[in-house]
Structure formats: structure tokens, C-alpha cells
Amino acid sequence: MTEPTDPARDRAIAELARAAYSLSAADSRLRGRATRTPGALSLTHARALRILAEEGPLPIGRLAATTETTGAATTQLVNGLATAGYVTRERPPGDKRSVLVALTPAGRHRHEERERSLADALNTALAPHDTEALHAATDILRHLAGIYDEL
């Protein structure tokens, strides 16, 4: 026996799915700009800078885990951030095998600049929505991330 459906809910779920596809497409465009435009940051680049700003120098493996990317992708990410002057690779004293990724002053500045820009954009675009709606949106986005991981 199938559950009865609510046409309004079905339409709302379909609209949410379309919005999620649009968000994914926007992320792809942002990643493309980040590879072509000096100083542009993808969401993954920005996430790596935020994590390094919050946690300090990290080994590649830990940075990969916290940015939710593979080790190989994180190595490429770090290469790009190092080329931009946002991070350095450092060997911890007495350890010739490990490499720590550390934020440079330019990287910290870029991170802070990006965070301010994002906060301003979110505050402006989402001004009509109250705190409860923002919490609901956050919950929905987290659930979408889980769904994407399962697809």
C-alpha cells in the first residue's frame, strides 16, 4: 500500500530538488572561476583556509578529512593555495616524512576578506528571512549533503 501524497508537498520537494541542482551548478561555475581567475576561491579553497585559520597548521591527511576531500584532491588544492601565496608547506622539527600545511599572512587576510564578503552577501540576500527560517535552511542543506553522499 502506498502512502497518500500531498500535491503541495510534492511540488515543494520538486522545487527544492531544482534549487539544489542550481546550487550545484553555481558551485561548478565558482570552481571554474577559481581555476581561471587569480585570487578567486572555490568553496573548497575557502573551506581549507577557514579550517587552517581555526585549527592552525595541519598535515595533508587531516586537512583532507576536514575539507571532506581525498588526499590527492587536497594535494592539488594545497598546490593552488601555495601558488597563490595563501599557504606554505612546513616540515615539523625532527620529522622528515610529515608535511604541515600552514596559513600565510596573505592567506589569513584572504580568508578574513572572504568570510566578510560571504557574511555581507548572506545578510543582504537573506534579510527577509528570520532566524528560525535560517536554522531550517541550515538543517535542510545538511540533510541534502547526506542525501548526496548516499546517491
N, C-alpha and C positions, 0 to 999 in steps of 0.2 A: 504494500500500500504506500503510495507516495503522499508526502506532506502537501497540504493545500498551499498554494503560493499567494503572495501578496504582490499584485502587479506594481504598486508604487515602490515597494522594496526592491523588486526585481529590476526596475528602471534605475533606482538609486545605485544598486550594486553594479549595473552595467555602466553607468556614468563614472563610478569610482574606478572601474577597470580601465575605462578610456583615459581618465585623468592619470592613472598610474602609468599607462603606456606613454602619455605625453611627458610625464616626469622623466621616464627612462630615456626618451628621445632627447629631451633637453640636457640630460646628463651626458649623453653621447656627443651632442654638439659642444658642450663645455669641454669634454675630454679632447675633442678635435682642436678647439681653440688653444687648449693648453699645450698641444704638441706643435702648433704653428706660431704662437704669439709669445714672444719673450715676456716673462712676468705673469702670464696667465696661469691660474692654478685650477686643476681639476678638483673635484670633491675629494678624491683620494689624496692628492697632494696636500690639500688644505687639512685633511684629517691627520695626515702624518705630521705636519707642522704643529697642529694642536696637541697631538699626543706627546711630541718631543718637548713642547713648551710646558706641558703639565707634568711630565714624568722625568724629564732630563734625558741624557744620553741612553740609548738602548741598543742592544745587539740587533742585527737584521732579523733574526728569527722572532724576537719579541715584538719588533716593530711590525712584522708581517702579521702576527697574531692580533695585535691591537688595531691594525688598519683593515683586518679581515681580508687580506690578500695572500697570495702564495709567496714563498721565498724568492722565486725567480722574478715575479712581478715587483716585489719590494726592492730587489736589487736594481731593476730598471728605474723604479720610482726614485730611489736614492741617487742613482746616476744623474737623473734630470735635476733633482733638487741641488745636488753638488755642483753641477754645471752652472746653475743659476746663482750659486753662491749662498744658498739657504742652509746647507748642512755641510758638515765635514765628517770624514771617517777617521776615527782615532783608535789606536790600539791601547788597551788598558795596560798599565805598568805590569811587567812580568808575564804577560800573556801574549805570545806571538801568533796565536791562532784566532783569537776573537777580534772582532771589529765593532766598535761602538759608533752609532750614528748620533751626531750632536748638532744642535741648532746653532747657527752662527748669529751674530747680532743682526745681520741683514735678514736672516730667516725669522728671527723673533719679531723684527719690525714688520715683515711681510705678513706674518701670522696675525699680529695685532691689527694691522690695516685690514686684512681680510675679515677678521671677526667683527670689527666695527662696521664694515661695509655690509656684511650679511645681516647683522643686527638692525642696522638702519633700514635695509630693504625689507626685512621681515616686519618690522614695526610699521612701516609705511603701508605695505601691501595688505597686512593683516589687521590694520587698525579697526575695521568694523567688527572684528571677532573678539568676544570676551575671553577671559582666562579659561573658563570651562570649555569653550569651543577649541581653544588651542591645546588643552590637555587631551581632548577627544581626538583631535587631528594627530597628535603625537602617538597616541595609542593605536590609531588606525595605521599610521606609517610603520610602526614597529611590527604590527601583525602582517602587513604587506611584505615586509622584509622576510619574515618567517615563511610566508607562502611562497615567495620567490625562491627561497632556499630549498623548498620541497618540490618545485616544478621540475 
